[in-house]
Amino acid sequence: MEKKVFNLLILDESGSMCSIEHATVSGLNETIQSIKHAQELYPEQKHFVSLMSFNSEGQKYHYDRTPVSEISLFDGKDYQPSSCTPLYDAIGSGIARLRRFVEDDDQVLVTIITDGLENASSEYDFKAVTSLMDKMKSMGWMITYIGANQDAIKTAHDLHIDNGLEYDATPEGVMAMMATERKSRGAFYTCMSECASPEEVKKKMKGFHFFQHDK
């Protein structure tokens, strides 16, 4: 049974990310490699990658539902941290854009990475984002929130996101965080591979605690 898997990465590109820019780009490349590996390991999984970075100057799609087999390395040339953090707008628009292409039997993993809190959104507010999180979770989407310079577990909970992870905004902290995320991502893909039907996947994902699978 072929399973389409959409991997949406929503990445902070605000000015405070400057100090961890290179580590972030390096970590993203390792994440892309882990998605490639999953597709090789589980041939029934067809992986697509969307990578959107954001700041108050706008949003950039470095990949947009691109088959992972067509991606080599993310060179980071268009990733230039500056300005503020419209986090709610990024989450809302990133999910709304992908949602138009996702069918009921598809699986989605959304990964939100930021080193700061919301401070510049104009289209989506807190209530709109929490309502959206509830809606997407009811459809079986797996959503994770990874944050620095904050209590990321509490922030995730406040946003109605069940899976939160905190990291240190240093190059070493970024690499440790990315390693944890990749291990959990691998466990997520393995869990999907063990399911015989789309219905079983959706049911199993509801009880899947993402960051408890990093050991």
N, C-alpha and C positions, 0 to 999 in steps of 0.2 A: 504494500500500500504506500503510494507516494504521499509524503507529508511536506507541504510548503511551510517553511519557517521564516518569518520576517524578523530580522534583528534591527531594531531602531535604537541608535545611539544619539542621545541628546547631550551635547557637550558645551559647557560654559566657555565662552571666548571673551569674557570681560577682562579688564585690565589687570586684576589681581592674579590672573592665571599666568602672567609673564614669567614669574619665578619658577614655574614648573612646566613651562611650555614644552621643552625638549623631552622631558620624562613622559609627559602626556602623549606626545606623538609616538614615542617609542612603545609605550604601553598599548596604544591603539593598534599598532601594527602587530603586536603579539596577540591581541584579541582577534584580529582578522585572521591570523594564522590558526588560532584555535577553532574558529568557525570553519575554515577550510578543512581542518583535520576532522571535525565532526562530520562533514559531508562525505569525506573519504571513509570514515569509520562506519557510518550509517548511510549507505547509498540511497536508501528510501527517503532520506531527508534532503529536500532541495532548499538550500539556504539563500536568502536575499539580504543585502545589507543597505540600510539607510543611515548615513552619518550626517547629522545636522549640527552645526555650531552656531552659537548665538551671542549677541550682545545688543546694546541699545542702538547700534547702527544698522542692525538687521539680522537676518538669518541666512546661512549658507548651507547648501546641500552639496557635500563633497561626493556622496554616493546617494542615489535615490532608487531604492528597490533594485539594486544592481546584483546580479547573480555573483555569489562569492567567487566562483571559478573565474570570473572576468577581472577580479581585483588583484593587483600585484602588491605594491606597498603604498601606504599613505605618506606622501612626501612632506605634508604639512606646510607647503609654501603659501597656501591660502588661509592658514590658521595663524592669525596675528592678533593676540589678545589686546583689547582696549575697551574703554567705556564701561557702561554699567550692566546690570544683570536683570533683564526682563524674563525671569524664570517662568512665571506663569504663562506668558505668551508663547514661550518656546515649547513648553509641555503641551499646551492646548493646540497650537498650530501643527506641531510635529505629529501628534496623534491623529488630528483631524485629516491631515494630508494622507497618512498611511491608511487610515480606516476605509477610505473609498475603494481600496484595492484588495482588502482582506475579506475572504469568504469564511463561512461558518466553520469549515473543516480545517482552516489554516491555524497555525500556532504563531503567537507573537511574543517576543521578548523585548521589552522596552527598558533601556538603561539610561538613567539620568545622572550626569556627573557634573558637580558644581563645587566651587570653593567658597561660595557665599550664598546669602539669602536673597530672595526677591527684593528688588528695589526700583524697577523701572517699567513694569508692564502697563499696557493701556487697553488691550483687547480682552484679556482674561483676568478675572479676579480670583480670590481665594475660593469663594463659593462655587464658581464655575469649574475650577480645577478639581475640587473635591467631588463634585457631582460627576465629572467626566471619569475620574478614577473609579468611582463606584460602578459606573456603566461599563467601562472596559473590563473590569474584574469580573462582572457578571457574565461577560462574553468569553471568559477564559483567558484573557490577556495576562501575562506575567509582567509586572512592573516593579522595577527596583530603583532605589534612590541612594546615591553615594555622595556624601557631602563632607567638606572640610570647614573649619572655623565655625562650628556649630554643633549642636547635639543632633546629629543626623538621624538617629533612631526616632527621636521625638518629632523632628521635622517631617519625616516620612509618615509617622503615625498621624500627625495633624493633617497631612494632605491625603489621608486615607490610602496610603501606600503601605503594604504589609511587610515589605522587605527593605530595610535600611542598613547602611554601612557607613561608618565614619572613618576618615583617613587624615593623616597629617599632610599639610600643604607644603611638602618638601619633595625634592626628587626621590629620596629614599622612600618617603611615605607613599608617593604615587606608585612606585614600582611594587611595593608590598600590597597596596590596595588592588592593583591590576592583577597580581598573582592570585589573590583571594577571589576576585571576581571570575577569573578564568577557570579556577577549580570548580566553583559553583556552577558556572555556565556548562562545563563539561558534564557535571552530574545532572543538570537539567536536560541536556540532550540525550543522555543515557536513559533517563527516566522516560522520555518520550518514546525512545526506541523500543521500550519494553511493552508498550501499549499496542493492542491489536486493532483498535478502531479509533476514529476521531472522538467518539463519545467517551471512550475510556481515557484518552489523553486529557480531555477537558476535566473529567472527574478527578483524575490523579493530580492534575496541576493545582486544583483548589486546595489540596492539602500539602503542597510542596513548599517547604520553608527554604527559600533560596540560599541564604548565607549560612545556613547550618550544614551545608554540604561542601565546605571549603577545606575540610581536614584531609 
